[in-house]
Amino acid sequence: MTAIRVAADIGGTFTDIAATLPDGTIATHKVLSTPADYAAAVVDGVRDLLARRGVKGRAVEEVLHACTVATNSILEGKGARTALVTTRGFRDVLELRRVRVPKLYDPLWIKPPPLVPRGLRFEVTERLGPDGTVVTPLDEADVDRVIAEIGKAKVEAIAVCFLHSYANPIHERRVGEKLRKAFPDAFVTLSVDILPEIREYERTSTTVVNAYVGPPVKAYVGALADRLKRDGVAGRLLVMQSSGGILDAPTVMDQPARIVECGPAAGVIGAARVASAAGMNDVLTLDMGGTTAKASLIEAGRIAHTDEYEVGGGISLSSRLVKGAGYALKLPVIDISEVGAGGGSLVRFDRGGGLKVGPESAGAEPGPACYNLGGSEPTVTDANVILGFVNPNALAGGRVPIDAAKAKAAIQDKVAHRLGSSIEVAAWSVFEVASSTMMRALKAVSTYRGRDPREFGLVAFGGNGGVFGPHLAKELGIRRVIVPPAAGVLSAIGLLVSDVAFGRSRGYLKQTLDAKPEEVARLLGELAEEVMAKLGPWQKTATLSRVASMRYSSQAFELPVSIPGDAVTAETVKALPGRFEAEHQATYGHNFRGTVPTEIVALSVTATAPAGGSAESLRVSSGRGEEAEQTRRAYFGPDHGWVATPVLGRAGLGPAPRSGPLIVEEYEGTTVVPPGASASRDAIGNINVVFEGR
């Protein structure tokens, strides 16, 4: 009998629920998100799904969760009132940042304000050298003075980051001890606990982000766990990390910066499992929901990761070159490009009269005009209703009634009238503009990084991924699109197939050939003990991966280089420069062939243990029957006009390709197969959209 596990993923419009049932099938459920209290939709959705399937809450072993609390706290500026304690003379590191701007030709660009205002940044007399030696002892009286000032400031969180503490944590540990004693209710974060590596700004920023989102994340996760228990669901609560591994709730509440991009990460994990099961090693992923669209790259079966990330300030992608718009977060993150284009994205005109879509969204409240929940502004979903792509009566199996008249009124009055066009041309214009916005996200992870999208497949998911994915593939020259079963809730299913994982790093700045094997082995061993301790019951099945962050001596950024085997020998260290140069060649297209010395900057260890099932074993059932095949008029642009289009369920497709246009409607989402493409269903249940002649 399969263990019962429940997963919940919060989106801007819908909260998606998925659960593994005793018979091995996966049940799905969608409810509108509740922005005023996101936990309410999670608890209600889990309760509804379990009740509908006749499962008692006490039978649930685990609840897996991906949320937007940390991200929203930063984007909306609603994190905790935070203080920073730092080395005397380094109070303004957060203000100085890096000498970079994200918009080279925008002289009016203004950098976002620091998460900790200057009046809450406090200096302490102490100084360590880069090798960890004490240059200036910690002034205890100075610490007491700062504690008194922090007490007057009435803060909720405190970040501590001293110069070179990665080499010697003694001063940070002492100050942290005194702060926790003086302020037992405050959320205290030490840089040596979150990022003990070089680079003062990145380390300070990451520590501050962790402190800033700490109280809201701790309050939310703790309250959610309590509410689930009161509702009879007593299973262990696990939360997705930005790196793609799930982790127990207490660790997440202690290091909440690890979950800033956890929702999109779950979707990429699910997409990677689906692609692997379908025999596709090179794919782009497109996750389009109600508010945003996210893209990522899976190459040779490997998910792209980065630790060069910025959150907030309008940043939408990871890049070593485009920086300065957000707050640095130097923790492992799945490399995802994100744009403000979703089903609920608002349609507007800029000052020059140009049609724009997003990034503002109607969300779940008031929602698109067609939801009839109070929204009156035109959105992408309203345009799709007019085009015939979206069911004009209801979505999500009838849970979301659609008022087509409201959609027509919004597009006619506020788009078509302004363009001086017919309503279908106006709706198609909205569709095309939204598509071009999402195209930027797909290109950001492919063509902008030297990859030809024509050599990749596309996995489209999210509530709107199947609507736009085939059209985008056609424009990019991609031949094959996969829309997996329950694509609209794939992020929730991604939680069910994710591994438990936890990683730790430590600064280790040495010329590679000067590194002592026994010293490297000792540090890796200590890190292994730390990460294994966090895995709890999963220790027995965990495997360890070890990485050295390396660079050429003259470089400013590192590349991750795996350290093979279990033991670290002189041969292991001697082989690292060659391994680094191979990685440098693969990443940048060149290396210096042994003519420039290399150095190690940091060492890291990640423990990973399997916790979920494989995509091959997924049998998804919404518990709702499919409607008989019908026909609906749909508009496919000026080249094709209105076409009488078959509308069917996924089960209506078989292994034999069926020519488009087609519309496949399901409880979790809709797939639009345009003219010139064919669709079939494989043994796993994927819809395969293939473009002929490619």
C-alpha positions as CSV (number, residue, x, y, z in Angstrom):
1,M,0.0,0.0,0.0
2,T,1.3,3.4,-1.0
3,A,2.0,5.9,1.8
4,I,-0.4,8.8,1.8
5,R,1.4,12.1,1.2
6,V,-0.3,15.5,0.4
7,A,1.3,18.4,-1.4
8,A,0.2,22.0,-1.6
9,D,1.5,24.7,-3.9
10,I,0.3,28.3,-3.5
11,G,0.0,30.4,-6.7
12,G,-1.1,33.9,-7.3
13,T,-4.5,32.8,-8.5
14,F,-4.9,29.1,-7.6
15,T,-3.6,26.9,-4.8
16,D,-2.9,23.4,-6.1
17,I,-3.3,20.2,-4.1
18,A,-2.1,16.7,-4.9
19,A,-2.1,13.6,-2.9
20,T,-0.8,10.0,-3.2
21,L,-3.6,7.6,-2.4
22,P,-3.4,4.0,-1.0
23,D,-3.9,2.5,-4.5
24,G,-0.9,4.4,-5.8
25,T,-2.8,7.0,-7.8
26,I,-2.4,10.7,-7.5
27,A,-5.5,12.8,-6.8
28,T,-5.6,16.5,-7.6
29,H,-7.6,19.5,-6.5
30,K,-7.6,23.2,-7.2
31,V,-9.0,26.0,-5.1
32,L,-8.7,29.8,-5.4
33,S,-5.8,31.2,-3.4
34,T,-6.7,33.4,-0.4
35,P,-4.2,36.3,-0.4
36,A,-5.5,37.6,3.0
37,D,-4.6,34.3,4.6
38,Y,-2.8,31.9,2.2
39,A,-2.9,29.0,4.8
40,A,-6.7,29.0,4.6
41,A,-6.7,27.8,1.0
42,V,-4.2,25.1,1.8
43,V,-6.1,23.8,4.8
44,D,-9.5,24.0,3.0
45,G,-8.0,22.4,-0.2
46,V,-6.4,19.5,1.7
47,R,-9.6,18.9,3.7
48,D,-11.8,18.9,0.5
49,L,-9.5,16.5,-1.4
50,L,-9.2,14.0,1.5
51,A,-13.0,14.1,2.1
52,R,-13.8,13.6,-1.6
53,R,-11.5,10.6,-1.7
54,G,-12.6,9.1,1.6
55,V,-9.2,9.5,3.3
56,K,-8.9,10.3,7.0
57,G,-6.5,13.2,7.9
58,R,-4.7,11.0,10.5
59,A,-3.7,8.6,7.7
60,V,-1.5,11.3,6.1
61,E,2.2,10.7,6.8
62,E,3.6,13.9,5.2
63,V,2.4,17.2,4.0
64,L,4.7,18.9,1.4
65,H,4.5,22.6,0.8
66,A,5.7,25.3,-1.5
67,C,4.7,28.9,-0.6
68,T,5.4,32.5,-1.6
69,V,5.6,33.9,1.9
70,A,9.3,34.7,1.8
71,T,9.2,36.1,-1.8
72,N,6.2,38.3,-1.1
73,S,7.7,39.6,2.1
74,I,10.6,41.0,0.0
75,L,8.6,42.1,-3.0
76,E,6.0,43.9,-0.9
77,G,8.4,45.3,1.7
78,K,6.5,43.6,4.5
79,G,9.3,41.6,6.2
80,A,10.3,42.0,9.8
81,R,11.8,45.2,11.2
82,T,15.4,44.1,11.1
83,A,18.7,45.4,12.7
84,L,22.2,44.6,11.4
85,V,25.2,44.3,13.6
86,T,28.5,44.5,11.8
87,T,32.2,45.4,12.0
88,R,33.0,49.0,12.7
89,G,33.5,50.8,9.4
90,F,31.3,48.4,7.4
91,R,27.9,49.8,8.3
92,D,27.2,50.8,4.7
93,V,28.0,47.6,2.9
94,L,24.3,47.1,2.1
95,E,24.1,50.6,0.7
96,L,27.3,50.4,-1.4
97,R,26.4,47.0,-2.9
98,R,28.3,46.2,-6.1
99,V,29.2,48.8,-8.7
100,R,26.6,47.6,-11.2
101,V,23.3,48.8,-12.6
102,P,20.8,46.5,-14.4
103,K,19.8,49.2,-16.9
104,L,22.9,50.6,-18.5
105,Y,21.1,53.3,-20.5
106,D,18.6,54.4,-17.8
107,P,20.1,57.4,-16.0
108,L,16.9,57.7,-13.9
109,W,17.2,54.2,-12.4
110,I,17.1,54.2,-8.6
111,K,18.4,51.2,-6.7
112,P,16.0,49.6,-4.2
113,P,16.4,50.7,-0.6
114,P,18.3,48.4,1.8
115,L,16.1,46.0,3.7
116,V,17.8,47.4,6.9
117,P,17.7,51.3,7.0
118,R,20.9,53.0,8.1
119,G,19.4,53.9,11.5
120,L,19.1,50.2,12.3
121,R,22.7,49.3,11.2
122,F,25.0,49.1,14.2
123,E,28.8,48.9,14.4
124,V,30.9,46.9,16.9
125,T,34.6,47.3,17.5
126,E,36.3,44.0,16.4
127,R,38.4,42.9,13.5
128,L,39.5,39.6,12.1
129,G,42.1,39.0,9.4
130,P,41.3,37.0,6.3
131,D,43.1,34.0,7.8
132,G,40.9,34.2,10.9
133,T,43.5,35.7,13.2
134,V,42.2,38.3,15.8
135,V,43.4,41.7,14.7
136,T,41.2,43.7,17.1
137,P,39.5,41.8,20.0
138,L,35.8,42.0,20.4
139,D,34.8,45.0,22.6
140,E,32.3,43.5,25.0
141,A,31.3,47.0,26.3
142,D,30.6,48.1,22.7
143,V,28.4,45.0,22.3
144,D,26.4,45.9,25.4
145,R,26.0,49.5,24.1
146,V,24.7,48.1,20.8
147,I,22.3,45.8,22.6
148,A,20.9,48.7,24.5
149,E,20.3,50.7,21.3
150,I,18.7,47.7,19.6
151,G,16.4,47.4,22.6
152,K,15.2,50.9,22.1
153,A,14.6,50.3,18.3
154,K,12.1,47.5,19.0
155,V,13.1,45.2,16.2
156,E,11.8,41.7,15.4
157,A,14.9,40.3,13.7
158,I,18.7,40.8,14.0
159,A,21.4,40.0,11.4
160,V,25.0,39.7,12.5
161,C,27.8,39.8,9.9
162,F,31.4,40.5,10.8
163,L,34.4,40.9,8.5
164,H,36.1,37.6,7.7
165,S,33.9,35.7,10.2
166,Y,33.9,32.8,7.6
167,A,37.5,32.2,8.6
168,N,36.8,32.4,12.4
169,P,33.3,32.5,13.9
170,I,34.4,33.3,17.4
171,H,33.2,37.0,17.5
172,E,29.9,36.3,15.7
173,R,29.1,33.4,18.0
174,R,29.8,35.5,21.1
175,V,27.6,38.4,19.9
176,G,24.9,35.9,18.8
177,E,24.9,34.4,22.3
178,K,24.5,37.8,24.0
179,L,21.7,38.9,21.5
180,R,19.7,35.7,22.0
181,K,19.9,36.2,25.8
182,A,18.9,39.8,25.6
183,F,16.2,39.3,23.0
184,P,14.8,35.8,23.4
185,D,11.8,36.5,21.1
186,A,13.9,38.1,18.3
187,F,14.9,36.2,15.1
188,V,18.7,36.2,15.2
189,T,20.7,35.2,12.1
190,L,24.5,34.8,12.1
191,S,26.3,34.9,8.7
192,V,28.5,31.9,9.8
193,D,25.2,29.9,10.0
194,I,23.8,30.9,6.7
195,L,26.8,31.7,4.4
196,P,30.3,31.2,5.8
197,E,32.0,32.3,2.6
198,I,34.0,35.3,1.2
199,R,32.4,38.4,-0.4
200,E,31.2,40.8,2.2
201,Y,28.3,42.3,0.4
202,E,26.8,38.9,-0.7
203,R,27.3,37.4,2.7
204,T,25.8,40.5,4.4
205,S,22.8,40.6,2.0
206,T,22.1,36.9,2.4
207,T,22.2,37.2,6.2
208,V,19.9,40.2,6.2
209,V,17.4,38.5,3.8
210,N,17.3,35.5,6.1
211,A,16.6,37.7,9.1
212,Y,14.1,39.9,7.2
213,V,11.9,37.0,6.1
214,G,12.5,35.0,9.2
215,P,9.5,36.1,11.4
216,P,6.9,36.0,8.7
217,V,8.0,32.6,7.4
218,K,8.3,31.2,10.9
219,A,4.8,32.5,11.8
220,Y,3.3,31.2,8.6
221,V,4.9,27.7,8.6
222,G,4.2,27.3,12.3
223,A,0.6,28.4,12.0
224,L,0.0,26.2,9.0
225,A,1.4,23.1,10.9
226,D,-0.9,23.9,13.9
227,R,-4.0,24.4,11.7
228,L,-3.4,21.2,9.8
229,K,-3.1,19.3,13.1
230,R,-6.3,20.9,14.4
231,D,-7.9,19.8,11.2
232,G,-6.8,16.2,11.9
233,V,-3.8,16.1,9.5
234,A,-0.9,15.3,11.8
235,G,1.6,14.2,9.2
236,R,5.1,15.7,9.2
237,L,5.3,19.1,7.4
238,L,8.1,19.4,4.8
239,V,8.8,22.5,2.7
240,M,10.4,22.9,-0.7
241,Q,13.7,24.8,-1.0
242,S,14.8,27.0,-3.8
243,S,17.5,24.4,-4.7
244,G,14.8,21.8,-5.4
245,G,15.1,19.6,-2.3
246,I,12.5,19.3,0.4
247,L,13.3,19.8,4.1
248,D,11.6,19.6,7.4
249,A,9.7,22.6,8.7
250,P,11.9,23.4,11.8
251,T,15.0,23.8,9.6
252,V,13.2,25.9,7.1
253,M,11.9,28.2,9.9
254,D,15.5,28.6,11.0
255,Q,16.9,29.3,7.5
256,P,13.9,30.7,5.6
257,A,16.1,32.4,2.9
258,R,16.4,28.8,1.4
259,I,12.7,28.9,0.3
260,V,12.5,32.3,-1.5
261,E,12.0,30.6,-4.9
262,C,10.6,27.3,-3.7
263,G,7.3,27.3,-5.8
264,P,9.0,27.5,-9.2
265,A,11.6,25.0,-8.1
266,A,8.9,22.4,-7.4
267,G,7.6,22.8,-11.0
268,V,11.0,22.3,-12.5
269,I,11.6,19.1,-10.4
270,G,8.2,17.7,-11.7
271,A,9.1,18.7,-15.3
272,A,12.5,17.0,-15.1
273,R,10.9,13.8,-13.9
274,V,8.3,13.9,-16.7
275,A,11.0,14.6,-19.3
276,S,13.2,11.8,-18.1
277,A,10.3,9.3,-18.1
278,A,9.5,10.4,-21.7
279,G,13.1,9.8,-22.8
280,M,13.9,13.5,-23.3
281,N,17.2,14.7,-21.8
282,D,17.3,18.2,-23.3
283,V,14.2,20.3,-22.6
284,L,13.1,23.8,-21.8
285,T,10.4,24.1,-19.2
286,L,7.5,26.6,-19.3
287,D,5.4,27.1,-16.1
288,M,2.6,29.6,-16.7
289,G,0.1,30.2,-14.0
290,G,-2.2,33.1,-13.1
291,T,0.5,35.7,-12.3
292,T,3.8,34.8,-13.8
293,A,5.5,32.6,-16.3
294,K,8.7,30.8,-15.4
295,A,11.3,29.1,-17.7
296,S,14.2,26.9,-17.0
297,L,16.7,24.7,-18.8
298,I,17.3,20.9,-18.4
299,E,20.4,19.8,-20.4
300,A,21.7,16.2,-20.5
301,G,19.1,15.4,-17.9
302,R,20.6,17.9,-15.4
303,I,18.7,20.8,-13.9
304,A,20.6,24.1,-14.1
305,H,21.5,25.6,-10.7
306,T,23.1,28.8,-9.6
307,D,24.0,30.7,-6.5
308,E,24.3,34.1,-8.3
309,Y,20.8,35.2,-7.7
310,E,18.9,38.4,-6.8
311,V,15.4,38.7,-5.4
312,G,13.1,41.7,-5.5
313,G,13.7,45.0,-7.3
314,G,12.2,43.7,-10.6
315,I,15.0,41.1,-11.3
316,S,13.7,38.3,-13.3
317,L,16.6,36.1,-14.1
318,S,20.0,34.8,-12.8
319,S,23.0,36.3,-14.5
320,R,26.6,37.2,-13.6
321,L,26.3,40.2,-15.9
322,V,22.8,41.6,-15.2
323,K,22.9,42.6,-11.5
324,G,22.1,45.4,-9.1
325,A,18.3,45.4,-9.4
326,G,17.5,43.2,-6.4
327,Y,18.9,41.9,-3.1
328,A,21.8,39.4,-3.4
329,L,21.0,35.9,-2.2
330,K,24.0,33.6,-2.5
331,L,22.4,30.3,-1.8
332,P,21.7,27.4,-4.2
333,V,18.7,28.1,-6.4
334,I,17.3,26.3,-9.5
335,D,18.2,28.7,-12.4
336,I,14.8,30.1,-13.4
337,S,13.8,33.1,-15.6
338,E,10.6,34.7,-14.6
339,V,8.3,37.3,-16.3
340,G,5.1,38.9,-15.2
341,A,2.8,37.2,-17.7
342,G,0.0,34.9,-16.5
343,G,-3.7,34.2,-17.0
344,G,-4.6,37.0,-14.6
345,S,-2.1,39.6,-16.0
346,L,-3.8,42.9,-16.7
347,V,-4.0,44.3,-20.2
348,R,-3.1,48.0,-20.4
349,F,-1.7,50.7,-22.8
350,D,1.5,52.6,-22.0
351,R,1.9,56.3,-22.5
352,G,2.9,55.8,-26.1
353,G,-0.2,53.9,-26.9
354,G,1.5,50.5,-27.0
355,L,-0.4,47.4,-25.8
356,K,1.1,45.9,-22.7
357,V,0.4,42.7,-20.7
358,G,1.4,42.5,-17.0
359,P,3.3,42.5,-14.8
360,E,0.4,43.6,-12.6
361,S,-2.1,40.8,-12.1
362,A,-5.8,40.5,-11.1
363,G,-4.7,37.4,-9.1
364,A,-7.4,35.5,-7.2
365,E,-9.0,38.7,-5.9
366,P,-10.7,40.4,-7.8
367,G,-9.6,38.0,-10.6
368,P,-10.2,38.3,-14.3
369,A,-13.4,40.0,-15.4
370,C,-14.8,36.6,-16.6
371,Y,-14.5,35.2,-13.0
372,N,-17.3,37.6,-12.0
373,L,-15.7,38.1,-8.6
374,G,-15.4,41.9,-8.9
375,G,-12.7,42.3,-11.4
376,S,-13.5,44.6,-14.4
377,E,-10.1,45.1,-16.0
378,P,-9.2,43.0,-19.1
379,T,-6.8,40.1,-18.6
380,V,-5.1,37.4,-20.6
381,T,-7.8,34.8,-19.5
382,D,-10.5,37.2,-20.7
383,A,-8.8,37.3,-24.1
384,N,-8.5,33.5,-24.2
385,V,-12.3,33.1,-23.5
386,I,-13.0,35.3,-26.5
387,L,-10.6,33.3,-28.7
388,G,-12.4,30.1,-27.8
389,F,-9.2,28.7,-26.2
390,V,-10.8,28.6,-22.7
391,N,-14.2,27.0,-21.9
392,P,-16.8,29.8,-22.0
393,N,-18.8,28.3,-19.2
394,A,-16.5,27.1,-16.4
395,L,-12.9,26.1,-15.4
396,A,-11.5,23.5,-13.0
397,G,-14.3,21.1,-13.5
398,G,-17.0,23.7,-12.8
399,R,-15.4,25.1,-9.6
400,V,-14.7,28.5,-11.4
401,P,-17.8,29.6,-13.4
402,I,-16.9,31.7,-16.4
403,D,-19.0,34.7,-17.5
404,A,-18.1,35.1,-21.2
405,A,-20.2,38.3,-21.4
406,K,-18.0,40.0,-18.8
407,A,-14.9,39.0,-20.7
408,K,-16.3,40.4,-24.0
409,A,-17.3,43.6,-22.3
410,A,-13.8,44.1,-20.8
411,I,-11.9,43.4,-24.0
412,Q,-14.3,45.3,-26.2
413,D,-14.5,48.5,-24.1
414,K,-10.9,48.7,-23.0
415,V,-8.8,47.0,-25.8
416,A,-10.7,46.7,-29.1
417,H,-12.2,50.2,-28.9
418,R,-8.7,51.6,-28.3
419,L,-7.2,49.6,-31.1
420,G,-10.0,50.3,-33.5
421,S,-10.3,46.6,-34.2
422,S,-12.7,43.7,-34.0
423,I,-12.9,42.0,-30.6
424,E,-11.2,38.8,-31.9
425,V,-8.3,40.8,-33.3
426,A,-8.0,42.6,-30.0
427,A,-8.0,39.3,-28.1
428,W,-5.4,37.8,-30.5
429,S,-3.2,40.9,-30.0
430,V,-3.3,40.3,-26.2
431,F,-2.4,36.7,-26.8
432,E,0.5,37.7,-29.0
433,V,1.8,40.3,-26.6
434,A,1.6,37.8,-23.7
435,S,3.5,35.3,-25.9
436,S,6.3,37.7,-26.7
437,T,6.7,38.4,-23.0
438,M,7.1,34.7,-22.2
439,M,9.4,34.3,-25.2
440,R,11.9,36.5,-23.3
441,A,11.9,34.1,-20.4
442,L,12.5,31.1,-22.7
443,K,15.3,32.9,-24.6
444,A,16.9,34.0,-21.3
445,V,17.6,30.3,-20.5
446,S,18.4,29.2,-24.0
447,T,19.6,31.6,-26.8
448,Y,21.0,34.1,-24.4
449,R,23.2,31.3,-23.0
450,G,24.4,29.9,-26.3
451,R,21.7,27.2,-26.6
452,D,19.6,26.7,-29.7
453,P,16.0,26.1,-28.6
454,R,15.4,24.1,-31.8
455,E,17.6,21.4,-30.3
456,F,15.4,21.1,-27.2
457,G,11.9,19.9,-26.4
458,L,9.4,21.9,-24.3
459,V,7.6,20.7,-21.2
460,A,4.6,23.0,-20.7
461,F,2.6,23.1,-17.5
462,G,0.9,25.3,-15.0
463,G,-2.8,26.4,-15.5
464,N,-1.9,28.2,-18.8
465,G,1.2,26.3,-20.0
466,G,-0.8,24.1,-22.4
467,V,-2.6,27.1,-23.9
468,F,0.6,29.0,-24.8
469,G,3.3,26.3,-24.9
470,P,2.6,24.9,-28.4
471,H,2.3,28.5,-29.8
472,L,5.6,29.4,-28.3
473,A,7.2,26.2,-29.6
474,K,6.0,27.0,-33.1
475,E,7.6,30.5,-32.9
476,L,10.9,29.1,-31.6
477,G,11.2,26.2,-34.0
478,I,10.8,23.6,-31.2
479,R,9.5,20.3,-32.7
480,R,8.0,18.5,-29.7
481,V,6.0,19.8,-26.7
482,I,5.0,17.6,-23.7
483,V,2.0,18.6,-21.6
484,P,2.1,16.1,-18.7
485,P,-0.9,14.6,-16.9
486,A,-2.4,17.1,-14.4
487,A,-0.1,19.8,-15.9
488,G,-2.0,22.5,-14.1
489,V,-0.9,21.2,-10.8
490,L,2.5,19.9,-11.8
491,S,4.3,22.0,-9.2
492,A,2.3,20.2,-6.5
493,I,3.1,16.8,-8.1
494,G,6.8,18.0,-8.2
495,L,6.7,18.1,-4.5
496,L,5.6,14.5,-4.3
497,V,8.5,13.3,-6.4
498,S,11.2,15.5,-4.9
499,D,14.1,14.3,-2.8
500,V,14.9,15.4,0.7
501,A,18.1,17.5,0.5
502,F,20.2,19.8,2.6
503,G,23.6,21.4,1.8
504,R,26.2,23.4,3.6
505,S,29.3,25.3,2.5
506,R,32.3,26.8,4.1
507,G,34.9,29.3,2.9
508,Y,38.3,27.8,2.0
509,L,40.5,30.2,0.1
510,K,43.6,28.4,-1.2
511,Q,45.7,28.0,-4.3
512,T,44.5,24.6,-5.5
513,L,47.9,23.0,-5.6
514,D,48.7,24.4,-2.1
515,A,45.6,22.8,-0.6
516,K,46.4,20.0,1.8
517,P,44.4,16.8,1.1
518,E,44.0,16.1,4.8
519,E,42.7,19.6,5.4
520,V,40.2,19.4,2.6
521,A,39.1,15.9,3.8
522,R,38.6,17.3,7.4
523,L,36.5,20.2,6.2
524,L,34.4,18.0,3.9
525,G,33.9,15.5,6.8
526,E,32.7,18.2,9.1
527,L,30.3,19.5,6.5
528,A,29.0,16.0,5.9
529,E,28.3,15.6,9.6
530,E,26.3,18.8,9.6
531,V,24.1,18.0,6.6
532,M,23.5,14.4,7.7
533,A,22.3,15.6,11.1
534,K,19.6,17.7,9.3
535,L,18.2,14.7,7.4
536,G,17.0,12.9,10.5
537,P,15.1,9.7,9.5
538,W,16.4,9.9,5.9
539,Q,20.1,9.5,6.9
540,K,20.1,5.8,6.1
541,T,19.3,6.3,2.5
542,A,21.2,9.5,1.9
543,T,24.0,10.0,-0.5
544,L,26.6,12.8,-0.4
545,S,27.8,15.1,-3.2
546,R,30.9,17.2,-2.6
547,V,31.8,20.3,-4.6
548,A,34.7,22.8,-4.7
549,S,33.9,26.3,-5.8
550,M,36.9,27.2,-8.0
551,R,38.2,30.0,-10.2
552,Y,41.3,31.3,-12.0
553,S,43.3,33.4,-9.6
554,S,42.5,36.6,-11.5
555,Q,38.7,35.9,-11.7
556,A,35.9,37.4,-9.6
557,F,33.5,34.5,-9.8
558,E,33.6,30.8,-9.2
559,L,32.4,27.6,-10.9
560,P,31.2,24.5,-9.1
561,V,33.5,21.5,-9.6
562,S,32.5,18.1,-8.3
563,I,34.9,16.2,-6.1
564,P,34.5,12.5,-7.0
565,G,34.9,9.4,-4.7
566,D,34.7,9.1,-1.0
567,A,38.3,9.7,0.1
568,V,40.3,12.9,-0.6
569,T,43.8,12.0,-1.6
570,A,46.7,14.0,-3.1
571,E,45.6,12.7,-6.6
572,T,42.0,14.0,-5.9
573,V,43.4,17.6,-5.3
574,K,45.8,17.4,-8.1
575,A,43.0,16.5,-10.6
576,L,40.9,19.5,-9.5
577,P,42.5,22.1,-11.9
578,G,41.8,19.9,-14.9
579,R,38.2,19.3,-13.8
580,F,37.8,23.1,-13.3
581,E,39.1,23.9,-16.8
582,A,36.7,21.4,-18.3
583,E,33.8,23.1,-16.5
584,H,35.1,26.5,-17.6
585,Q,35.2,25.3,-21.2
586,A,31.7,24.0,-21.0
587,T,30.4,27.2,-19.4
588,Y,32.3,30.0,-21.2
589,G,33.6,28.2,-24.3
590,H,37.3,28.6,-23.5
591,N,39.9,28.0,-20.8
592,F,43.6,28.8,-20.3
593,R,44.9,25.3,-20.7
594,G,46.9,25.2,-17.5
595,T,48.7,28.5,-18.0
596,V,46.8,30.4,-15.2
597,P,46.8,29.0,-11.6
598,T,43.5,28.1,-10.1
599,E,42.2,28.4,-6.5
600,I,39.5,27.0,-4.3
601,V,37.2,29.5,-2.8
602,A,34.7,27.3,-0.9
603,L,33.8,23.7,-0.2
604,S,30.3,22.4,0.0
605,V,28.5,19.1,0.8
606,T,24.9,18.2,0.0
607,A,23.1,15.2,1.4
608,T,20.2,13.8,-0.7
609,A,17.7,11.1,0.1
610,P,14.8,9.8,-2.1
611,A,11.5,10.7,-0.6
612,G,9.0,10.4,-3.4
613,G,8.0,8.3,-6.3
614,S,9.2,8.4,-9.9
615,A,7.3,10.0,-12.8
616,E,7.1,6.6,-14.5
617,S,4.8,5.4,-11.7
618,L,2.5,8.4,-11.6
619,R,-1.1,7.7,-12.3
620,V,-3.0,10.9,-12.0
621,S,-6.8,11.0,-11.5
622,S,-8.8,14.2,-10.8
623,G,-11.7,12.0,-9.8
624,R,-13.9,13.7,-12.4
625,G,-15.2,12.3,-15.7
626,E,-14.4,13.8,-19.0
627,E,-17.0,15.4,-21.3
628,A,-17.9,13.9,-24.6
629,E,-16.1,15.4,-27.6
630,Q,-17.6,18.6,-28.8
631,T,-16.8,21.4,-31.3
632,R,-16.2,25.0,-30.6
633,R,-15.2,27.9,-32.8
634,A,-11.7,29.2,-32.0
635,Y,-9.7,32.0,-33.5
636,F,-6.1,31.2,-34.5
637,G,-5.0,34.6,-35.8
638,P,-5.4,36.3,-39.2
639,D,-3.7,33.5,-41.1
640,H,-6.4,30.9,-40.1
641,G,-9.3,33.0,-38.7
642,W,-12.2,31.2,-36.9
643,V,-12.0,27.4,-37.1
644,A,-14.5,24.8,-35.9
645,T,-12.2,23.1,-33.4
646,P,-12.8,19.7,-31.8
647,V,-12.8,19.9,-27.9
648,L,-12.0,16.7,-26.1
649,G,-10.6,15.2,-22.9
650,R,-7.1,13.8,-22.6
651,A,-8.5,10.2,-22.8
652,G,-9.9,11.1,-26.2
653,L,-6.4,11.1,-27.6
654,G,-4.6,7.9,-28.4
655,P,-1.1,6.8,-29.6
656,A,-2.0,7.7,-33.2
657,P,-1.3,11.4,-33.9
658,R,-4.4,13.6,-34.5
659,S,-4.1,16.7,-36.6
660,G,-4.8,20.1,-35.1
661,P,-6.4,22.4,-34.4
662,L,-7.6,20.7,-31.2
663,I,-8.4,21.8,-27.7
664,V,-7.9,19.4,-24.9
665,E,-9.9,20.3,-21.7
666,E,-9.2,18.8,-18.3
667,Y,-9.9,19.7,-14.7
668,E,-6.4,20.9,-14.2
669,G,-5.9,22.9,-17.4
670,T,-6.3,23.3,-21.1
671,T,-4.1,22.4,-24.1
672,V,-4.4,24.2,-27.4
673,V,-3.0,22.4,-30.4
674,P,-2.7,24.9,-33.3
675,P,-3.0,24.2,-37.0
676,G,0.1,22.6,-38.4
677,A,0.6,20.4,-35.4
678,S,-0.6,17.0,-34.3
679,A,-1.3,15.6,-30.8
680,S,-1.1,12.1,-29.3
681,R,-1.1,10.5,-25.9
682,D,1.8,8.3,-24.9
683,A,1.9,5.4,-22.4
684,I,2.7,7.6,-19.5
685,G,-0.3,9.9,-20.3
686,N,1.6,12.8,-21.7
687,I,0.0,14.9,-24.5
688,N,2.7,15.1,-27.2
689,V,2.3,18.0,-29.6
690,V,4.5,17.6,-32.6
691,F,5.0,20.1,-35.4
692,E,5.1,18.5,-38.8
693,G,8.1,19.0,-41.2
694,R,10.6,19.8,-38.5
